[in-house]
Amino acid sequence: MLAIEGGRQSKTGPLFNEIPDRIADVLFLAAAGYAVTWFSWAESLGWAAAVAAVLTAYVRVLGGSLGLEEHFSGPMAKPHRMAVLTTACLLSMIEVAYGYEGRVLAIALAVIAAGSIVTFARRTQLLARELTGQ
């Protein structure tokens, strides 16, 4: 994105923009699931959030590959996901001091997963409208 803003983009730029972001989505969100220890299916919640995050990016890039506008809308686009996860990590440091085991992180993962599914559906609807000319 910095290269685009500075007028220094290259033909391989989209690769080096998207691939690291998708790897980060999976690593950060799945790892957050493993960090939650107070219920047994937290790992699955982390992986669900990771898959949902990748789907939001997939449908955006799919629209671009079809010659349509890439929609960066939310409610859980990449900046929103990372803001929620970062905030949860910071709050978790306080939470641990009081003897809790990842409740804030679990709530954040649930919000990210649900919000990402809504974002995926919303972007899919936008693309369908554009494809049908409505």
N, C-alpha and C positions, 0 to 999 in steps of 0.2 A: 504494500500500500504506500510506503514511503517513496518507492521508486516511481509509482504512478504520479503521486503528488509532485515529485521533483522533475517529472518529465524524463526519467531515466529507465523506463521499463524496457524489458527485452522480451524476445519471443518465448523464452523459458520461464519468465517471471511467474506466470500463473501456476506452474508446477511447484516452484519454490515458495509460493504463497500458500497453496492449498495443502500440499502433502504434510509439511510440518504441523499445520493447524490440526489436521485430522489425527495425526499421531499424538499430539498433545491432548486433544479431546479424550481419546481412548485411555492414554496413560494416566492423566490426572483424575478422570472420573472413575475409572475402574479402581485405581489405587485408593481413592477416597472411600469406596465401598469396603475395601479390605481394612481400612483404618477404623471402621465402625465395629465395635466389639459387643454391643449390648443386645443384639439379636442375630439369629443364625443366618438369615437370608440377606444380610447387608451387602455381601459380595455381589449377589444377583441384582440388587438395587443399583450398585455402582456400574455394573455392566449394562443394565437397562438404560441408565442415564447416558452412558457412552454411546450405545447404539442409536438412541434417539438423537443425540447431538450430531452424529455422523449423518443420519437421515436428513436433518435440517440442511446441512451443507450439500448433500447429494441432490436434493430437489432444487436448490438454488443453482447449482452448476448444471444440472440437467436442463433447466430453463435456458441458461446461457448457450448450451450446446444446440438447442433447438432454434437459436436465433432470437430468443425473447430476452426481455430485461431480466437481469439477475436481481431477485428480491432479497434484500438484506433485512427484511422486517422481522419483528419478534412475535411473540413476547420473549422468546428465549434464544435470540441470536447469539453468536460467539461472544460479543462483549458482555452481554447480560449473563451468560453462563459463567464466564470467568469472574465477573463481579460477585455473583452469588457464591461461587466456590471460594474466592478469596476472602470474602466477608465471613463465611462459615469457618474457614481455617483460622482466622484471627479470633473469632468468638470461641472456637474450640480450645484455644490456649487458656482462656478464662474458665471455660467449662471444666477442663481437666483439674484445675486448681480446687474446684469444689467437689471432686470425686465422681463426676459423671463420665460416661464412656462413649462419646460420639453422638449424642442426641442431636446436636446442632448440625453436624455433618450429615446425619441421616435425613433430617428435614430438608436440608439444602439439596441433597441428591434427589429426593422425591419431588421437590419444586422444579429442579432442572429437568428431570425425566418428563414430568407432566407438561411443563412449559414447552419443552422441545417437541413433544407430540403435537401440541396445539400449533406450534410454529410450523411444523411439517405439514399439517393439514391446511393451515392458512395459506402457505406458499403453494401447495398443490392446487388449491382452489383458484388462486390468482393465475397460475399457469394455465389451468383448464379454461378459465375465462378468456385469456389471451389467445389460446389456440382456437377457440370457437368464435372469436371475434366479438364477444359480448362486452 
